Amino acid sequence: MIYLAYGLLAVLVVLFSIKLSQYVDALDKKTNLSGAFIGGVMLAAVTSLPELFTSLTAVLALDQPQLVQGDVLGSNVFNLCIIAVVILIAAKGYRDSQVSRSHKQTLLYGLIMYALVFLAIIKPITLDLGIINVNLMTILILLVYAVNVHSMKHDDSADNEEPCDLDLSVPQITVRFLLFSVALVLVSILLTQVTNIIAEDLNMGATVAGAIFLGVATSLPELSASLSLMRLGNFNASFGNVVGSNLFNFIIFCFADIIYTKGSIYLNDGQVMNLIGFGALSSVLALGFLYGKKHVWVLRILSVLILGCYVFSIVCSM
């Protein structure tokens, strides 16, 4: 019964995410906002809400910080597989599309984030801020994210000027976008509870359970939204959604570090180090999608390598 509940919640996540992607595509076409900002910040933040709220539930209700690490790092590796799948399906369409320059910057900042998390684990430096104690790397992660968001606001290198097929006004689109975002949050909280039960039932470690069940399930918004945007021909928002979501996911460590008072959120174990290593390698390979964009055969090889990284990350973490 619990596995059926997991499946039903996952289906709801997919359906809500598809609707959100349609509204984001409409905002991209109907407003003057940068396409990179809409896909890489707005949609990325919303499709990362499941990771955020499942992680907060994991530390507040379940006292399972390992689930947070597995969820965030596992999601990041899986998210880059989404780009790989999209490009394998439509390599020629991606080659001929316009993609914002800031996506390269976002991936590079992501590599910096991996380095900061690694340092937070192996050499923790705690700051006493009076009410709370946080890791120094938590502050640096927040600063890096803020710098990236600021720069994306001004990137109009691949703005979408095609007409919108959705017959709604901008305020109507915005309201519906917010409503589906709230629904996505509620489903994600339930998904955390169900995942914890499954982990106990299968006698799995919390990090592995987070990487497999939470990491995949909470990445379904990115998967659904990116495939939907690909069908709409909006490869820029699709790519930005994934790389932006990965960057936002690191912010989840910051929230968890602030609210978790029973110890450090950055825990040192082999499974976590595997996910950091394969996540960073996948990010480097994803940069190849941008530098080798004009060569279909290069895109397909990189896609296969990224998919291989995800498989090996799970196998090595078992």
GUMIRO-875397 format. One record per residue (C-alpha): residue number from 1; x, y, z. Coordinates in steps of 0.25 Angstrom, whole numbers, plus 2048, in hexadecimal, padded with zeros to 3 digits. Example, Ala and Ser with C-alpha at 12.3 -4.5 7.8 and 13.67 -1.06 7.14 Angstrom:
<atoms>
atom num=1 px=831 py=7EE pz=81F $
atom num=2 px=837 py=7FC pz=81D $
</atoms>
This chain:
<atoms>
atom num=1 px=800 py=800 pz=800 $
atom num=2 px=80B py=80A pz=803 $
atom num=3 px=812 py=807 pz=7F6 $
atom num=4 px=804 py=80B pz=7EF $
atom num=5 px=804 py=818 pz=7F7 $
atom num=6 px=812 py=81B pz=7F3 $
atom num=7 px=80E py=819 pz=7E4 $
atom num=8 px=801 py=821 pz=7E5 $
atom num=9 px=809 py=82D pz=7EC $
atom num=10 px=814 py=82C pz=7E1 $
atom num=11 px=809 py=82D pz=7D6 $
atom num=12 px=803 py=839 pz=7DD $
atom num=13 px=811 py=83F pz=7DD $
atom num=14 px=812 py=83D pz=7CE $
atom num=15 px=804 py=843 pz=7CA $
atom num=16 px=806 py=84F pz=7D3 $
atom num=17 px=814 py=851 pz=7CD $
atom num=18 px=80F py=850 pz=7BE $
atom num=19 px=805 py=85B pz=7C1 $
atom num=20 px=810 py=864 pz=7C8 $
atom num=21 px=818 py=862 pz=7BC $
atom num=22 px=80D py=867 pz=7B3 $
atom num=23 px=80B py=874 pz=7BB $
atom num=24 px=81A py=877 pz=7BB $
atom num=25 px=81B py=875 pz=7AC $
atom num=26 px=80F py=87F pz=7AB $
atom num=27 px=816 py=889 pz=7B5 $
atom num=28 px=823 py=888 pz=7AC $
atom num=29 px=81B py=88C pz=7A0 $
atom num=30 px=812 py=896 pz=7A6 $
atom num=31 px=81B py=89E pz=7AF $
atom num=32 px=828 py=8A6 pz=7AE $
atom num=33 px=82F py=89D pz=7B9 $
atom num=34 px=83C py=897 pz=7B4 $
atom num=35 px=839 py=888 pz=7AF $
atom num=36 px=846 py=884 pz=7B7 $
atom num=37 px=840 py=88A pz=7C4 $
atom num=38 px=832 py=884 pz=7C1 $
atom num=39 px=837 py=876 pz=7BF $
atom num=40 px=844 py=876 pz=7C8 $
atom num=41 px=83E py=87D pz=7D4 $
atom num=42 px=82F py=87D pz=7D4 $
atom num=43 px=82C py=86F pz=7CE $
atom num=44 px=838 py=86A pz=7D4 $
atom num=45 px=834 py=86E pz=7E2 $
atom num=46 px=826 py=869 pz=7E1 $
atom num=47 px=82A py=85B pz=7DB $
atom num=48 px=834 py=85B pz=7E7 $
atom num=49 px=829 py=85D pz=7F1 $
atom num=50 px=828 py=84E pz=7F3 $
atom num=51 px=836 py=84C pz=7F7 $
atom num=52 px=835 py=858 pz=800 $
atom num=53 px=829 py=854 pz=808 $
atom num=54 px=82C py=845 pz=808 $
atom num=55 px=83A py=849 pz=80E $
atom num=56 px=834 py=852 pz=818 $
atom num=57 px=82A py=847 pz=81C $
atom num=58 px=836 py=83D pz=81D $
atom num=59 px=83D py=845 pz=827 $
atom num=60 px=831 py=84B pz=82F $
atom num=61 px=828 py=840 pz=82F $
atom num=62 px=831 py=834 pz=82D $
atom num=63 px=83E py=838 pz=833 $
atom num=64 px=845 py=832 pz=826 $
atom num=65 px=850 py=83C pz=821 $
atom num=66 px=855 py=830 pz=818 $
atom num=67 px=848 py=831 pz=810 $
atom num=68 px=84B py=840 pz=80D $
atom num=69 px=859 py=83C pz=808 $
atom num=70 px=854 py=831 pz=800 $
atom num=71 px=848 py=839 pz=7FA $
atom num=72 px=850 py=845 pz=7F6 $
atom num=73 px=85C py=83E pz=7F0 $
atom num=74 px=855 py=833 pz=7EA $
atom num=75 px=84B py=83D pz=7E4 $
atom num=76 px=856 py=845 pz=7DE $
atom num=77 px=85C py=839 pz=7D7 $
atom num=78 px=84F py=834 pz=7D2 $
atom num=79 px=84B py=842 pz=7CD $
atom num=80 px=857 py=842 pz=7C4 $
atom num=81 px=852 py=835 pz=7BE $
atom num=82 px=845 py=83D pz=7BA $
atom num=83 px=84D py=846 pz=7B1 $
atom num=84 px=854 py=839 pz=7AC $
atom num=85 px=847 py=833 pz=7A8 $
atom num=86 px=841 py=840 pz=7A2 $
atom num=87 px=84E py=841 pz=799 $
atom num=88 px=84E py=832 pz=795 $
atom num=89 px=83F py=834 pz=791 $
atom num=90 px=841 py=841 pz=78A $
atom num=91 px=850 py=843 pz=787 $
atom num=92 px=84D py=84B pz=77A $
atom num=93 px=842 py=853 pz=780 $
atom num=94 px=84C py=857 pz=78C $
atom num=95 px=857 py=85A pz=782 $
atom num=96 px=84F py=864 pz=77A $
atom num=97 px=849 py=86B pz=786 $
atom num=98 px=84D py=877 pz=78E $
atom num=99 px=853 py=875 pz=79C $
atom num=100 px=856 py=880 pz=7A6 $
atom num=101 px=865 py=882 pz=7A8 $
atom num=102 px=862 py=883 pz=7B7 $
atom num=103 px=860 py=874 pz=7B8 $
atom num=104 px=86F py=872 pz=7B7 $
atom num=105 px=871 py=87B pz=7C3 $
atom num=106 px=866 py=873 pz=7CB $
atom num=107 px=86D py=866 pz=7C8 $
atom num=108 px=87A py=86C pz=7CD $
atom num=109 px=874 py=871 pz=7D9 $
atom num=110 px=86E py=863 pz=7DC $
atom num=111 px=87C py=85E pz=7DC $
atom num=112 px=880 py=868 pz=7E6 $
atom num=113 px=874 py=864 pz=7EE $
atom num=114 px=879 py=855 pz=7EE $
atom num=115 px=887 py=85A pz=7F3 $
atom num=116 px=880 py=862 pz=7FE $
atom num=117 px=878 py=856 pz=803 $
atom num=118 px=884 py=84D pz=802 $
atom num=119 px=88C py=857 pz=80B $
atom num=120 px=880 py=858 pz=815 $
atom num=121 px=881 py=849 pz=817 $
atom num=122 px=890 py=847 pz=818 $
atom num=123 px=894 py=854 pz=81F $
atom num=124 px=887 py=85A pz=826 $
atom num=125 px=888 py=868 pz=82B $
atom num=126 px=87C py=86C pz=834 $
atom num=127 px=878 py=87B pz=835 $
atom num=128 px=870 py=87F pz=842 $
atom num=129 px=866 py=889 pz=83D $
atom num=130 px=85F py=88A pz=84B $
atom num=131 px=852 py=883 pz=848 $
atom num=132 px=858 py=879 pz=83F $
atom num=133 px=865 py=872 pz=83C $
atom num=134 px=868 py=870 pz=82D $
atom num=135 px=873 py=86A pz=825 $
atom num=136 px=87C py=875 pz=81E $
atom num=137 px=879 py=86E pz=810 $
atom num=138 px=86A py=870 pz=812 $
atom num=139 px=86D py=87F pz=812 $
atom num=140 px=876 py=87E pz=805 $
atom num=141 px=86B py=875 pz=7FE $
atom num=142 px=861 py=880 pz=800 $
atom num=143 px=86A py=88A pz=7FB $
atom num=144 px=86E py=883 pz=7EE $
atom num=145 px=85F py=880 pz=7EB $
atom num=146 px=85B py=88F pz=7ED $
atom num=147 px=867 py=893 pz=7E3 $
atom num=148 px=861 py=889 pz=7D9 $
atom num=149 px=853 py=88E pz=7DA $
atom num=150 px=857 py=89C pz=7D9 $
atom num=151 px=85F py=899 pz=7CC $
atom num=152 px=854 py=891 pz=7C6 $
atom num=153 px=84A py=89D pz=7C7 $
atom num=154 px=851 py=8A4 pz=7BC $
atom num=155 px=854 py=899 pz=7B2 $
atom num=156 px=84B py=89B pz=7A6 $
atom num=157 px=854 py=893 pz=79D $
atom num=158 px=849 py=889 pz=799 $
atom num=159 px=83C py=88F pz=79C $
atom num=160 px=830 py=888 pz=796 $
atom num=161 px=828 py=892 pz=78D $
atom num=162 px=81E py=887 pz=787 $
atom num=163 px=80F py=88A pz=789 $
atom num=164 px=808 py=883 pz=795 $
atom num=165 px=7FD py=879 pz=793 $
atom num=166 px=7F8 py=87A pz=7A1 $
atom num=167 px=7EC py=883 pz=7A1 $
atom num=168 px=7EE py=889 pz=7AF $
atom num=169 px=7F2 py=896 pz=7B4 $
atom num=170 px=7FF py=897 pz=7BC $
atom num=171 px=7F8 py=899 pz=7C9 $
atom num=172 px=7F0 py=88D pz=7C7 $
atom num=173 px=7FC py=885 pz=7C3 $
atom num=174 px=803 py=889 pz=7CF $
atom num=175 px=7F8 py=885 pz=7D9 $
atom num=176 px=7F7 py=878 pz=7D3 $
atom num=177 px=806 py=876 pz=7D3 $
atom num=178 px=805 py=879 pz=7E2 $
atom num=179 px=7FA py=870 pz=7E5 $
atom num=180 px=801 py=864 pz=7DE $
atom num=181 px=80D py=867 pz=7E6 $
atom num=182 px=806 py=866 pz=7F3 $
atom num=183 px=800 py=859 pz=7EE $
atom num=184 px=80E py=854 pz=7EB $
atom num=185 px=813 py=857 pz=7F9 $
atom num=186 px=808 py=850 pz=800 $
atom num=187 px=80A py=843 pz=7F7 $
atom num=188 px=819 py=844 pz=7FA $
atom num=189 px=817 py=844 pz=809 $
atom num=190 px=80F py=837 pz=808 $
atom num=191 px=819 py=831 pz=7FF $
atom num=192 px=824 py=833 pz=80A $
atom num=193 px=81C py=82B pz=814 $
atom num=194 px=819 py=820 pz=80A $
atom num=195 px=828 py=81F pz=806 $
atom num=196 px=82C py=81E pz=815 $
atom num=197 px=823 py=812 pz=817 $
atom num=198 px=828 py=80B pz=80A $
atom num=199 px=836 py=80D pz=80F $
atom num=200 px=833 py=806 pz=81C $
atom num=201 px=82B py=7FB pz=815 $
atom num=202 px=837 py=7F8 pz=80C $
atom num=203 px=841 py=7FA pz=817 $
atom num=204 px=849 py=804 pz=80F $
atom num=205 px=852 py=80F pz=813 $
atom num=206 px=84C py=81D pz=814 $
atom num=207 px=856 py=823 pz=80A $
atom num=208 px=854 py=818 pz=800 $
atom num=209 px=844 py=819 pz=802 $
atom num=210 px=845 py=828 pz=800 $
atom num=211 px=84E py=827 pz=7F3 $
atom num=212 px=845 py=81C pz=7ED $
atom num=213 px=836 py=81E pz=7F2 $
atom num=214 px=837 py=82D pz=7F6 $
atom num=215 px=841 py=831 pz=7EC $
atom num=216 px=839 py=82B pz=7E0 $
atom num=217 px=82B py=82F pz=7E5 $
atom num=218 px=82F py=83D pz=7E8 $
atom num=219 px=836 py=83F pz=7DB $
atom num=220 px=829 py=83B pz=7D3 $
atom num=221 px=825 py=84A pz=7D3 $
atom num=222 px=832 py=84D pz=7CB $
atom num=223 px=830 py=841 pz=7C2 $
atom num=224 px=822 py=843 pz=7BF $
atom num=225 px=823 py=852 pz=7BD $
atom num=226 px=830 py=851 pz=7B4 $
atom num=227 px=82A py=847 pz=7AB $
atom num=228 px=81D py=84F pz=7AA $
atom num=229 px=826 py=85B pz=7A7 $
atom num=230 px=82D py=853 pz=79C $
atom num=231 px=820 py=850 pz=796 $
atom num=232 px=81D py=85F pz=796 $
atom num=233 px=82A py=861 pz=78F $
atom num=234 px=82F py=869 pz=79B $
atom num=235 px=83D py=863 pz=79D $
atom num=236 px=842 py=86F pz=7A4 $
atom num=237 px=838 py=86E pz=7AF $
atom num=238 px=83A py=85F pz=7B0 $
atom num=239 px=849 py=860 pz=7B1 $
atom num=240 px=848 py=86B pz=7BB $
atom num=241 px=83E py=864 pz=7C4 $
atom num=242 px=847 py=858 pz=7C6 $
atom num=243 px=854 py=860 pz=7C9 $
atom num=244 px=84D py=86B pz=7D1 $
atom num=245 px=846 py=860 pz=7D9 $
atom num=246 px=853 py=859 pz=7DC $
atom num=247 px=859 py=867 pz=7E1 $
atom num=248 px=84C py=869 pz=7E9 $
atom num=249 px=84D py=85B pz=7EF $
atom num=250 px=85A py=85F pz=7F6 $
atom num=251 px=852 py=86A pz=7FD $
atom num=252 px=84A py=85F pz=804 $
atom num=253 px=857 py=85B pz=80C $
atom num=254 px=857 py=86A pz=811 $
atom num=255 px=848 py=869 pz=816 $
atom num=256 px=84B py=85B pz=81C $
atom num=257 px=858 py=860 pz=823 $
atom num=258 px=850 py=86C pz=829 $
atom num=259 px=844 py=864 pz=82E $
atom num=260 px=84B py=857 pz=833 $
atom num=261 px=850 py=859 pz=841 $
atom num=262 px=854 py=84B pz=844 $
atom num=263 px=862 py=84B pz=83D $
atom num=264 px=868 py=84E pz=82F $
atom num=265 px=860 py=84C pz=823 $
atom num=266 px=86D py=849 pz=81B $
atom num=267 px=870 py=83B pz=81F $
atom num=268 px=87C py=833 pz=81A $
atom num=269 px=87A py=826 pz=814 $
atom num=270 px=87E py=81E pz=807 $
atom num=271 px=870 py=81F pz=801 $
atom num=272 px=870 py=82E pz=802 $
atom num=273 px=87E py=82F pz=7FC $
atom num=274 px=87A py=826 pz=7F0 $
atom num=275 px=86E py=82F pz=7ED $
atom num=276 px=877 py=83C pz=7EE $
atom num=277 px=881 py=836 pz=7E5 $
atom num=278 px=877 py=831 pz=7DA $
atom num=279 px=86F py=83E pz=7DB $
atom num=280 px=87B py=846 pz=7D9 $
atom num=281 px=880 py=83D pz=7CD $
atom num=282 px=872 py=83E pz=7C7 $
atom num=283 px=872 py=84D pz=7C8 $
atom num=284 px=87F py=84E pz=7C0 $
atom num=285 px=879 py=845 pz=7B6 $
atom num=286 px=86D py=84E pz=7B5 $
atom num=287 px=876 py=859 pz=7B2 $
atom num=288 px=879 py=852 pz=7A5 $
atom num=289 px=86B py=853 pz=7A1 $
atom num=290 px=86D py=862 pz=7A0 $
atom num=291 px=87B py=862 pz=79A $
atom num=292 px=879 py=857 pz=790 $
atom num=293 px=86B py=85B pz=78D $
atom num=294 px=86C py=85B pz=77D $
atom num=295 px=871 py=84C pz=77D $
atom num=296 px=866 py=842 pz=77E $
atom num=297 px=86F py=836 pz=780 $
atom num=298 px=876 py=83E pz=78C $
atom num=299 px=869 py=841 pz=792 $
atom num=300 px=864 py=832 pz=792 $
atom num=301 px=872 py=82D pz=797 $
atom num=302 px=871 py=837 pz=7A3 $
atom num=303 px=862 py=832 pz=7A5 $
atom num=304 px=866 py=824 pz=7A7 $
atom num=305 px=872 py=827 pz=7B0 $
atom num=306 px=869 py=82F pz=7B9 $
atom num=307 px=85F py=824 pz=7BA $
atom num=308 px=86A py=81B pz=7BD $
atom num=309 px=86F py=824 pz=7C9 $
atom num=310 px=861 py=823 pz=7CF $
atom num=311 px=861 py=813 pz=7CE $
atom num=312 px=86F py=813 pz=7D4 $
atom num=313 px=86B py=81D pz=7DF $
atom num=314 px=860 py=813 pz=7E4 $
atom num=315 px=868 py=807 pz=7E2 $
atom num=316 px=874 py=80C pz=7EA $
atom num=317 px=86B py=812 pz=7F5 $
atom num=318 px=864 py=804 pz=7F8 $
</atoms>
